[in-house]
Amino acid sequence: MGLRSWYLWKGGLPFAALFGRLIWPRATAGVLVLHDDCVLAIDTGDYLMLPVGGLEAGETFTDAAHREAREETGVDVVLGDCVNEGLNAYGGVERLFVGEPKRETPLAESSWEGRPTWVSFDDAQERRWRFDRPVGRFLDSVAENATDE
């Protein structure tokens, strides 16, 4: 019995899931939450990351961005424009929205991913971001659009 046949015989899910991810990479959505000249990030100790994650079945990009912000930081957000659309690190489509907190909300406790924290724009420009995200460029783009209005 070959490896593929064995996986299928054992239920097929691991093989199907792996094969599916290779052929159809998962789409992701995230949000650049801004408040008082700071950006909301998850600090892992090694790098910062934005609240970003995969779309679940039936979710839109905006639904996923709302959910990821709430799950990873504890903050409910009001979404604005999409500031970046491209490919994520796995080859799937990713949309990154700008947003702001709906209300003053305490940040969630640390999770396995890291500790939610507010990072000043200046510090955000200097820090290392997961997947080498050009967060500084995104912040510049948001500031540029704000001055155009």
Secondary structure, DSSP 8 states (H G I E B T S, - for coil): --HHHHHHHTTSHHHHHHHHHHHS---EEEEEEEETTEEEEEE-SS-EE-SEEE--TT--HHHHHHHHHHHHHS--EEEEEEEEEEE-TTSSEEEEEEEEESS--------SS-EEEEEEHHHHHHS-BGGG--HHHHHHHHHHHHHH-
